[in-house]
Amino acid sequence: MAIETIGIAWTAVKELIKAAGNIQDATNQAKVAGLVNAAQKEVNEANELIRKYYVENLELHKKVSELEAKQVSVKENYNLEDFEGYQRVYKYAGTEQRKHLACPVCMDRDEKVVILQRDDDTHEGQGVFHCLTCTQSYYLGPKQIGGVKTKFEPFKEEDDD
């Protein structure tokens, strides 16, 4: 009888171990299902972000295309002119800004307008200009009226004699 009791107890222990394993499997399955649900939620959020950024990217490409279509060349408002000092500089021909001269080196190299600065202090108005960016100097020359040099005025209208 004791042996039978031990056998029954042993069978009961085996059943308990089996039941515990099933409970463990069910717990693990619940954990796995929870993790799968969380991962699916993250994937859905990532897909939503991808859609959002895709639409934003399309809008930005459209704006870039519009800006490129409207882009005006920097040189469009400037004329490359020869001056009496045998130098060529860009002269502003537009109407939106004050008249000025622009450095041809910076304009041609970088498509950038750098306004030339008059160097009247050291050259007494004799038509010397310099660029603050590339440090190039330009002698554009004063006008000579009756053998007398006058102050150089690049934007003064020519007199028709």
C-alpha positions in Angstrom: 0.0 0.0 0.0 2.7 2.4 0.7 4.2 1.6 -2.6 0.8 2.3 -4.2 0.6 5.6 -2.3 4.0 6.5 -3.5 3.1 5.6 -7.1 -0.1 7.7 -6.8 1.9 10.6 -5.3 4.5 10.3 -8.0 1.8 10.4 -10.7 0.2 13.4 -9.0 3.6 15.1 -8.9 4.0 14.4 -12.6 0.6 15.8 -13.3 1.4 18.9 -11.3 4.6 19.4 -13.2 2.7 19.0 -16.4 0.1 21.5 -15.3 2.7 23.9 -14.1 4.4 23.6 -17.6 1.1 24.4 -19.2 0.6 27.3 -17.0 4.1 28.5 -17.8 3.4 28.1 -21.5 0.2 30.0 -21.2 2.0 32.8 -19.3 4.8 32.9 -21.9 2.2 32.9 -24.7 0.5 35.9 -23.0 3.8 37.7 -22.7 4.7 36.9 -26.3 1.3 38.1 -27.5 1.8 41.3 -25.5 5.2 41.9 -27.1 3.8 41.2 -30.5 1.0 43.7 -29.9 3.4 46.3 -28.7 5.7 45.7 -31.7 2.7 46.0 -34.1 1.8 49.3 -32.5 5.3 50.6 -33.0 5.3 49.4 -36.6 2.0 51.2 -37.2 3.3 54.4 -35.6 6.5 54.1 -37.8 4.4 53.7 -40.9 2.3 56.7 -40.0 5.5 58.8 -39.6 6.8 57.5 -42.9 3.6 58.6 -44.6 3.8 62.0 -43.0 7.4 62.5 -44.0 6.7 61.3 -47.5 3.9 63.9 -47.9 6.2 66.6 -46.4 9.0 65.6 -48.7 6.7 65.9 -51.8 5.6 69.4 -50.6 9.2 70.5 -50.2 10.1 69.2 -53.6 7.2 71.2 -55.0 8.4 74.3 -53.2 12.0 73.8 -54.5 10.7 73.4 -58.0 8.6 76.6 -57.7 11.6 78.6 -56.3 13.9 77.2 -59.1 11.4 78.3 -61.7 11.3 81.8 -60.2 15.0 82.1 -59.6 16.5 85.0 -61.4 20.1 85.1 -62.3 22.1 87.5 -60.2 23.6 89.0 -63.3 20.3 89.8 -64.8 20.2 93.3 -63.2 23.8 94.1 -64.0 25.7 95.2 -67.2 29.4 94.6 -67.6 30.8 98.0 -68.6 34.1 99.3 -69.7 35.4 102.4 -67.9 38.1 104.9 -68.8 40.7 103.2 -66.7 40.4 100.2 -69.1 38.7 98.1 -66.4 35.4 96.3 -66.6 33.0 96.1 -63.7 29.4 95.3 -63.3 27.1 98.4 -63.1 23.7 98.0 -61.5 21.0 98.6 -64.1 17.9 97.7 -62.0 15.6 100.1 -60.2 14.9 98.3 -56.9 18.2 99.3 -55.2 20.6 102.3 -55.2 22.9 102.4 -58.1 26.3 100.7 -57.4 29.2 98.9 -59.0 29.8 95.2 -58.3 33.0 93.2 -58.3 33.3 91.2 -61.6 35.6 88.6 -59.9 33.1 87.8 -57.2 30.2 87.9 -59.6 31.7 85.6 -62.2 33.3 83.2 -59.7 30.7 82.9 -57.0 27.5 84.4 -58.6 27.6 86.8 -55.6 27.1 90.6 -55.7 29.8 92.4 -53.7 29.4 96.1 -54.0 32.7 97.9 -54.8 33.8 100.5 -52.3 35.1 103.9 -53.4 38.6 104.5 -52.2 38.3 108.4 -52.2 40.3 108.9 -49.0 43.6 107.7 -50.5 43.1 108.5 -54.1 41.1 111.8 -53.9 38.2 110.8 -56.0 40.2 109.5 -58.9 38.0 106.5 -59.6 39.7 103.8 -57.5 37.3 101.2 -56.1 38.1 98.0 -54.2 36.3 94.8 -53.3 36.1 93.9 -49.6 35.7 90.2 -50.3 38.4 89.4 -52.9 40.5 92.5 -52.2 40.7 93.3 -55.9 41.2 97.0 -56.8 39.8 98.7 -59.9 41.0 102.0 -61.3 38.0 103.2 -63.3 39.5 106.6 -64.1 38.3 110.2 -63.8 37.0 112.2 -66.7 39.2 114.8 -68.3 37.5 118.0 -69.3 39.8 120.4 -71.1 42.9 118.6 -69.8 41.7 118.9 -66.2 40.8 115.7 -64.2 37.5 115.8 -62.6 36.1 113.7 -59.8 35.0 110.3 -61.1 31.2 109.8 -61.0 30.3 106.5 -62.6 26.5 107.1 -62.5 26.4 110.7 -63.7 24.6 111.0 -67.1 26.7 111.7 -70.1 26.2 115.2 -71.7 25.4 115.1 -75.3 27.4 118.0 -77.0 
